[in-house]
Amino acid sequence: MSKNFKGFVFRFLPISMAIALMLSACGGSGETAGESNPSSASQPQTAASADGKDPNDIVEINILAPLFTDPPDMNNEFWTEYQRLTRSKLNVEWVNSGDFHTAFNLRVASGDVPEVSGVPDIRSLQLLNAIDNGVFWDITEPLGDFSKYPNLKNNVAANCYSYLSVKGKIYALPRSRTRIDLGVNIRKDWLDKLGIPLPTNTTEFADALEKIVKSDADGNGKVDTVGLIATGALPGSLQVAFGALTPQYNDDGGQYYPCLTDGWIDYVEYCRDLYSRGVIDKEYMNAKYEDGMNMYTSNRAAAYVMSIWNIWEQEQGSAKVQKDPVPEIVSLKLTGPKGDTGIQLNTGVSGGYYISKKVSEEKMLRILQYMEDATSQEVTDLAYYGIKGVHHDVVDGTPVLNKLGIAQINTSSKCVGPLAYMKYGKVDSAAGSKEYNEARRKSVEGYEEVGKVDLWGNGTLVSETWQKVWPKYENTFKANETKTVAGRMSMDEFRAYVESLRNDPALKPAFKEFAAAYEDFNSTLKK
């Protein structure tokens, strides 16, 4: 490790953590997998040369990667097999995930960039400046039509290279993650108990939650149920139903950031109504993510926007509290007033792998081949399940990690190569049965067709002006938004405030930059 990083203190999660957490994604986007058959793909004796590749063509690579667990033993059963299948010897410099951004920036500033950097934040100004300054390889031409890299073409999320591209060029390979993640989840058993039909739109959703909070749905003898959990901010996904992720332009052709759109104003007004009806907790701004999870697990709330794969855990936790049969939580597809569906998708990309321009062209091409190998289904199954009989056993057709698997198959095992895209990575529960997960998959049919990606919030669309200027406004915006939801600021006052931001000379250049970035992004999409 470089002497510049001796001061970084590693704060790791315990390796005995619950299996669901062990399979969470790098950078806060976790997933499990279940759509493939790892049993045949993870045998330690499978010949790496079966596809014609020379198993003795080993490439040594120095990688900078974020760490979410204890530092792994790169000579253990998992990492030995991983390196065999990818024909590599990996020298990984693991940096605590919370420190990674700072560590990476220091490496770039000092010129001490490793051969490969697995960067979660692909739109930081420091990274973009490094790309402009030629720190990383432009791999657009080497990839070409991907005929030499079929896994990097076919085993990744749709349009992933559009999300990764900078000015139409490709500088990174994807850190593949699932697109389907968040669900607007509700206690169907409470709806059934009160004779309330399953909501199909935002109006029905609000009415159903109000009926629940005014009843004793949990049977504790008190009217104390929270309708919709919000933790520190307004609940996600619902803004999509109000058109907040539909591009809106000003008269100059500039494009607003979502929080300045008419759709966002309508969304705030909707949340204001929920708050006034007692659906959203009065202290939501002081709540943390952990508070929300605990509230839902302990049978105290009706609805929560969270990762769908967490539902199994929530159902089991609520069953222990109410001492009744396991409750049923379902994910809704809510239509908004203008026909948009309240489903927010991820890009399928959670950062990228960048190759330092210091490596020779020959080695750059060999690293691309490593990335190609790491994107195979065989290696992906290994990263999620390990080796059959060593890390997992197959129970009712589903791989179940054993003690060694829980210790070695974790978040970090997914942070040194692209891996194949796993559509149901955050839908399947690691602890759920095959039948349970199949039902969950059926419940999200059509999500990718009607959902929308926050191109602004996830950094796909970049405005340097916005990144520099908006922090000066952000706290005031959040405060005014909260006051509006709580009824301490009128909707007319909030609209006037947003309009003042739209016309602020300091922000107007950002709108032009967003419009240009959106046009560039669309030009790279698959036709």
C-alpha positions in Angstrom: 0.0 0.0 0.0 1.2 3.5 -0.8 2.6 5.4 2.2 0.0 8.1 1.5 -2.7 5.7 2.8 -1.3 4.6 6.1 -3.5 7.0 7.8 -6.7 5.4 6.6 -8.5 3.5 9.3 -10.5 0.5 8.1 -13.8 0.1 9.8 -15.2 -3.2 8.7 -18.6 -4.9 9.1 -18.5 -8.1 11.1 -18.1 -11.2 8.9 -20.8 -13.0 10.8 -23.5 -10.6 9.7 -26.8 -11.8 8.4 -26.8 -13.4 4.9 -28.9 -10.7 3.4 -26.4 -8.0 4.4 -23.5 -10.2 3.3 -25.0 -10.2 -0.2 -25.6 -6.4 -0.4 -24.1 -4.6 -3.3 -21.0 -2.5 -3.4 -21.6 1.1 -2.7 -25.0 0.7 -1.1 -26.7 -1.2 -4.0 -26.7 -4.8 -2.8 -28.1 -7.9 -4.3 -28.5 -11.6 -4.2 -28.9 -13.8 -7.3 -31.1 -16.7 -8.1 -31.9 -16.7 -11.8 -29.0 -18.9 -12.9 -27.8 -22.4 -12.0 -24.6 -22.1 -10.0 -24.4 -25.8 -9.2 -22.8 -26.7 -12.5 -20.8 -23.5 -12.9 -18.9 -23.4 -9.7 -17.1 -26.7 -9.6 -13.4 -26.3 -8.7 -12.3 -28.8 -11.3 -14.0 -27.1 -14.3 -11.2 -26.6 -16.9 -10.7 -23.0 -17.7 -9.2 -24.1 -21.0 -12.5 -25.7 -22.2 -13.3 -22.5 -24.2 -9.9 -22.5 -25.9 -8.2 -20.0 -23.5 -4.8 -20.9 -22.2 -5.1 -21.5 -18.4 -1.5 -20.7 -18.0 -1.9 -17.2 -19.4 -2.1 -15.5 -16.0 -2.3 -11.8 -15.7 -1.2 -10.0 -12.6 -3.3 -6.9 -11.8 -3.1 -4.2 -9.1 -6.6 -3.1 -8.2 -8.0 -0.4 -6.0 -11.4 -1.5 -4.6 -13.9 -0.5 -1.9 -14.2 -2.8 1.1 -17.4 -3.6 3.0 -16.2 -6.5 5.1 -13.1 -7.7 6.9 -10.1 -7.8 4.6 -10.4 -11.2 2.7 -7.7 -13.8 2.5 -6.9 -13.8 -1.2 -5.6 -17.4 -0.8 -8.8 -18.8 0.6 -11.1 -21.3 -1.3 -13.2 -18.6 -3.0 -10.4 -16.3 -4.1 -8.3 -19.2 -5.3 -11.1 -20.4 -7.5 -12.0 -16.9 -8.7 -8.4 -16.2 -9.8 -8.2 -19.6 -11.5 -11.4 -19.0 -13.5 -10.3 -15.4 -14.5 -6.7 -16.5 -15.1 -5.5 -13.8 -12.8 -3.3 -13.0 -9.9 -5.0 -10.0 -8.1 -3.1 -7.6 -5.8 -6.0 -5.8 -4.3 -5.6 -2.7 -2.3 -8.8 -2.7 -0.2 -10.0 0.7 1.0 -12.9 1.1 3.5 -16.0 2.0 1.5 -16.5 5.2 3.5 -13.0 6.4 2.8 -12.8 5.3 -0.9 -13.7 8.6 -2.5 -11.1 10.5 -0.6 -8.5 7.7 -1.1 -9.1 7.6 -4.9 -8.9 11.4 -5.2 -5.6 11.4 -3.4 -4.2 8.7 -5.6 -5.3 10.7 -8.7 -3.8 13.9 -7.3 -0.5 12.2 -6.5 -0.3 10.5 -9.9 -0.1 7.1 -8.0 -3.0 5.5 -9.8 -3.2 1.7 -9.7 -3.6 -0.4 -12.8 -7.3 -0.7 -12.3 -9.6 1.4 -10.1 -13.1 0.1 -9.2 -14.9 3.5 -8.7 -18.4 3.6 -7.3 -19.0 7.3 -8.1 -18.6 7.6 -11.8 -19.6 11.3 -12.0 -17.4 13.0 -9.4 -15.6 16.0 -10.7 -12.3 14.6 -9.7 -12.9 11.5 -11.8 -14.1 13.5 -14.8 -11.1 15.8 -14.6 -8.8 12.8 -14.5 -10.5 11.4 -17.6 -10.1 14.8 -19.4 -6.4 14.8 -18.4 -5.8 11.4 -19.9 -5.3 9.4 -16.7 -7.4 6.5 -17.9 -7.5 4.5 -21.1 -10.2 5.4 -23.7 -11.4 1.8 -24.4 -13.9 2.7 -27.0 -11.9 1.5 -30.0 -10.3 -1.5 -28.3 -13.8 -2.8 -27.4 -15.0 -2.0 -30.9 -18.1 -4.0 -31.8 -17.4 -6.3 -28.8 -16.9 -9.3 -31.1 -13.9 -10.2 -28.9 -15.8 -9.5 -25.7 -19.2 -11.2 -26.0 -19.7 -11.3 -22.2 -19.1 -7.6 -21.9 -21.7 -7.1 -24.6 -24.4 -9.7 -23.7 -24.1 -10.2 -20.0 -24.4 -6.6 -18.9 -27.4 -4.3 -18.3 -29.0 -2.7 -21.3 -27.4 0.6 -22.2 -24.9 0.3 -19.4 -22.2 1.9 -21.6 -24.4 4.8 -22.2 -24.6 5.4 -18.5 -20.8 5.0 -18.3 -19.8 7.1 -21.3 -18.2 10.5 -21.1 -18.7 12.7 -24.2 -19.6 9.7 -26.2 -16.5 7.7 -25.2 -16.1 4.6 -23.0 -13.5 4.8 -20.2 -14.9 2.1 -17.9 -16.3 -1.4 -17.6 -19.5 -1.7 -15.6 -19.8 -2.7 -11.9 -23.0 -4.6 -12.8 -25.9 -4.3 -10.4 -29.7 -5.0 -10.7 -32.0 -2.4 -12.2 -35.1 -3.4 -10.1 -34.6 -2.5 -6.5 -37.1 -0.3 -4.7 -40.7 -1.2 -4.2 -43.6 0.7 -2.8 -44.5 -2.0 -0.3 -47.7 -2.4 1.7 -49.2 -4.8 4.3 -51.7 -6.6 2.2 -52.9 -8.6 5.2 -54.0 -5.3 6.8 -55.8 -4.3 3.7 -57.6 -7.6 3.6 -58.5 -7.3 7.3 -60.1 -3.9 6.8 -61.7 -4.8 3.5 -59.6 -2.3 1.4 -58.9 -3.2 -2.2 -55.2 -3.3 -3.3 -54.4 0.3 -4.4 -53.6 0.8 -8.1 -53.0 4.6 -8.1 -51.7 7.3 -5.8 -55.2 8.5 -4.7 -56.2 5.0 -3.7 -52.9 4.5 -1.9 -53.4 7.7 0.2 -57.0 6.7 1.0 -56.0 3.2 2.0 -53.2 4.4 4.3 -55.5 6.9 6.0 -58.0 4.1 6.8 -55.2 2.0 8.2 -53.8 4.7 10.5 -57.3 5.4 11.8 -57.9 1.8 12.7 -56.2 -0.8 15.0 -54.8 -2.8 12.1 -52.0 -4.3 14.2 -54.4 -5.4 16.9 -52.5 -3.8 19.8 -55.5 -2.0 21.1 -54.1 1.4 20.1 -54.5 3.7 17.1 -50.8 4.2 16.6 -49.9 2.8 13.3 -47.7 4.8 10.9 -49.1 4.8 7.4 -46.0 5.5 5.2 -42.5 5.4 6.5 -40.3 8.4 5.6 -36.8 8.6 7.0 -35.1 12.0 6.8 -36.5 12.8 3.4 -39.7 12.2 1.4 -40.3 8.6 0.4 -38.7 7.6 -2.9 -40.2 6.1 -6.1 -43.5 8.0 -5.6 -42.0 11.1 -7.2 -41.9 9.1 -10.5 -45.7 8.8 -10.4 -46.0 12.6 -10.5 -43.6 13.0 -13.5 -40.7 14.3 -11.5 -38.3 12.2 -13.7 -39.8 13.4 -16.9 -37.5 16.1 -18.5 -38.8 19.6 -18.2 -37.3 22.6 -20.1 -37.4 26.3 -19.7 -37.9 28.8 -22.5 -34.1 28.9 -23.2 -33.9 25.2 -23.8 -32.4 24.5 -20.4 -33.4 21.3 -18.5 -34.4 21.5 -14.8 -33.0 19.2 -12.2 -35.9 17.0 -11.0 -36.5 18.9 -7.7 -37.3 22.0 -9.7 -39.9 20.4 -12.0 -43.6 20.8 -11.9 -43.8 17.1 -11.2 -41.7 17.5 -8.0 -44.0 20.3 -6.9 -47.0 18.0 -7.3 -45.2 15.3 -5.4 -44.5 17.7 -2.5 -48.2 18.7 -2.5 -49.1 15.0 -2.4 -46.8 14.4 0.6 -48.3 17.5 2.2 -51.7 15.9 1.9 -50.4 12.6 3.4 -48.8 14.4 6.3 -52.0 16.4 7.0 -54.0 13.1 7.1 -51.6 11.5 9.6 -50.2 9.1 7.1 -46.6 10.3 7.3 -45.1 10.4 10.8 -44.8 14.0 12.2 -41.1 13.4 13.0 -40.1 11.9 9.7 -37.2 14.4 9.1 -35.5 13.1 12.3 -35.8 9.5 11.4 -32.9 7.4 10.1 -32.9 4.4 7.7 -32.4 2.0 10.6 -35.5 3.5 12.3 -37.6 2.8 9.3 -36.4 -0.8 9.0 -37.0 -1.4 12.7 -40.5 0.2 12.5 -41.5 -2.0 9.6 -40.1 -5.2 11.2 -41.8 -4.5 14.5 -45.3 -4.3 13.0 -45.7 -0.5 13.5 -46.2 0.7 9.9 -48.3 -0.1 6.8 -46.1 0.9 3.9 -42.4 1.5 3.2 -40.4 2.2 0.1 -37.5 -0.2 0.4 -35.5 -2.9 -1.5 -37.9 -5.6 -2.5 -35.5 -8.4 -1.3 -35.9 -7.1 2.3 -39.6 -8.1 2.3 -38.9 -11.6 3.6 -37.0 -10.2 6.6 -39.8 -7.7 7.3 -42.5 -10.4 7.1 -40.7 -12.7 9.4 -40.0 -9.9 11.9 -43.6 -8.7 11.9 -44.8 -12.3 12.4 -42.7 -12.5 15.6 -44.3 -9.4 17.0 -47.9 -10.0 16.2 -47.7 -13.8 16.9 -50.0 -14.5 14.0 -49.4 -16.2 10.6 -46.7 -14.6 8.6 -48.1 -11.3 7.2 -48.1 -10.7 3.4 -46.3 -7.6 2.1 -46.7 -6.8 -1.6 -45.1 -4.3 -3.9 -47.5 -1.9 -5.7 -47.5 -0.4 -9.2 -49.1 3.0 -8.5 -50.2 5.2 -11.4 -50.0 8.9 -10.9 -52.4 11.7 -12.0 -50.8 12.0 -15.5 -50.3 8.2 -16.1 -46.8 7.8 -14.9 -46.0 4.7 -12.8 -44.3 5.1 -9.4 -41.4 2.8 -10.0 -37.8 4.1 -9.9 -35.2 1.9 -11.5 -31.4 1.8 -11.1 -29.2 2.0 -14.2 -27.8 -1.5 -13.8 -24.4 0.1 -13.2 -23.0 0.9 -9.8 -19.7 2.6 -10.8 -17.0 1.4 -13.2 -13.6 -0.2 -13.6 -11.0 2.3 -15.0 -7.7 1.2 -16.5 -4.7 3.5 -15.9 -3.1 4.9 -18.9 0.3 4.1 -17.3 -0.2 0.4 -18.3 1.0 -0.5 -21.8 -1.5 -1.1 -24.6 -0.7 -4.8 -24.5 -1.5 -5.1 -20.8 -4.6 -2.9 -21.2 -5.9 -5.5 -23.7 -5.1 -8.3 -21.4 -7.0 -6.5 -18.6 -9.9 -6.2 -20.9 -9.8 -10.0 -21.3 -9.7 -10.4 -17.6 -12.9 -8.2 -17.4 -14.4 -10.4 -20.1 -13.7 -13.5 -18.1 -15.1 -11.9 -14.9 -18.4 -11.1 -16.7 -19.1 -14.8 -17.5 -22.1 -16.4 -15.8 -19.7 -19.0 -14.3 -17.7 -16.4 -12.5 -20.8 -14.5 -11.5 -22.4 -17.6 -9.9 -19.1 -18.1 -8.1 -19.2 -14.6 -6.8 -22.7 -15.1 -5.4 -22.7 -18.7 -4.2 -19.1 -20.0 -4.2 -18.3 -23.6 -4.9 -21.0 -26.3 -4.6 -20.2 -28.5 -1.6 -17.6 -26.1 -0.3 -19.5 -22.8 0.1 -23.1 -23.9 -0.6 -25.5 -26.8 -0.8 -28.5 -27.0 -3.0 -31.8 -27.3 -1.1 -35.0 -27.7 -3.2 -33.2 -26.4 -6.2 -31.9 -23.3 -4.4 -28.2 -22.8 -3.4 -27.9 -22.1 0.4 -24.7 -20.8 1.7 -23.1 -22.7 4.6 -20.9 -21.3 7.3 -17.8 -21.1 5.1 -19.9 -19.5 2.3 -21.2 -16.8 4.6 -17.6 -16.1 5.7 -16.1 -15.9 2.2 -19.0 -15.0 -0.2 -19.8 -11.4 0.6 -19.9 -7.9 -0.8 -16.2 -7.7 -1.4 -16.4 -10.8 -3.6 -18.3 -8.7 -6.1 -16.0 -5.7 -6.2 -13.0 -6.7 -8.4 -14.7 -7.4 -11.8 -17.9 -6.5 -13.7 -19.9 -9.8 -13.2 -23.0 -10.6 -15.2 -26.1 -8.6 -14.8 -28.6 -10.2 -12.4 -32.1 -9.0 -13.1 -33.5 -10.2 -9.8 -30.6 -9.5 -7.6 -32.6 -7.2 -5.2 -35.9 -9.1 -5.6 -34.8 -12.6 -4.5 -34.4 -13.2 -0.8 -31.3 -15.2 0.2 -33.4 -16.8 2.9 -36.6 -17.3 0.9 -37.6 -20.6 -0.7 -37.7 -21.1 -4.4 -41.4 -20.7 -4.5 -41.2 -17.5 -2.5 -38.7 -15.9 -4.8 -40.6 -17.0 -7.9 -43.7 -15.2 -6.6 -41.6 -12.1 -5.9 -40.3 -12.2 -9.5 -43.8 -12.4 -10.8 -44.8 -9.4 -8.8 -42.2 -7.2 -10.5 -43.1 -8.2 -14.1 -43.2 -5.1 -16.2 -41.1 -3.0 -13.9 -38.3 -2.4 -16.4 -40.9 -1.4 -19.0 -42.8 1.3 -17.0 -40.2 2.4 -14.5 -37.8 5.4 -14.9 -34.2 6.0 -14.0 -33.1 9.2 -12.1 -30.5 10.2 -14.7 -29.7 13.4 -12.7 -29.5 12.0 -9.2 -27.4 9.0 -10.2 -24.9 11.2 -12.0 -25.6 10.1 -15.6 -26.3 13.7 -16.5 -23.6 15.9 -15.3 -23.5 19.7 -14.9 -20.3 21.1 -13.5 -22.2 24.3 -12.6 -24.8 22.4 -10.7 -22.2 20.5 -8.7 -20.4 23.7 -7.7 -23.4 26.0 -7.2 -26.3 23.8 -5.9 -24.7 23.0 -2.5 -25.2 26.7 -1.6 -29.0 26.3 -2.1 -29.5 22.7 -1.0 -30.1 23.1 2.7 -32.5 26.0 2.2 -34.4 24.0 -0.4 -34.7 21.0 1.9 -35.9 23.2 4.8 -38.6 24.9 2.6 -39.7 21.5 1.3 -40.1 20.2 4.9 -41.9 23.3 6.0 -44.3 22.9 3.0 -45.0 19.3 3.7 -45.6 20.1 7.4 -48.0 23.0 6.5 -45.8 25.8 7.7 -45.3 27.1 4.2 -48.1 27.4 1.7 -48.0 25.6 -1.7 -48.1 29.0 -3.4 -45.1 30.1 -1.4 -43.2 26.9 -2.3 -44.1 27.3 -6.0 -42.8 30.9 -6.0 -39.6 29.8 -4.3 -39.0 27.1 -6.9 -39.7 29.6 -9.6 -37.1 31.9 -8.1 -34.6 29.1 -8.4 -35.5 28.5 -12.0 -34.8 32.1 -12.8 -31.6 32.4 -10.7 -28.7 33.5 -13.0 -26.3 31.3 -11.1 -28.3 28.2 -11.8 -29.4 28.8 -15.4 -26.1 27.7 -16.9 -26.6 24.3 -15.2 -29.9 23.9 -17.0 -28.2 24.3 -20.3 -25.5 21.8 -19.3 -28.1 19.3 -18.3 -29.9 19.7 -21.6 -26.6 19.1 -23.5 -25.8 16.1 -21.3 -29.2 14.6 -22.0 -28.8 15.0 -25.7 -25.4 13.3 -25.6 -26.8 10.5 -23.5 -29.6 9.8 -25.9 -27.2 9.8 -28.8 -25.4 6.8 -27.2 -28.5 4.7 -26.5 -29.1 1.5 -28.5 -31.4 2.1 -31.3 
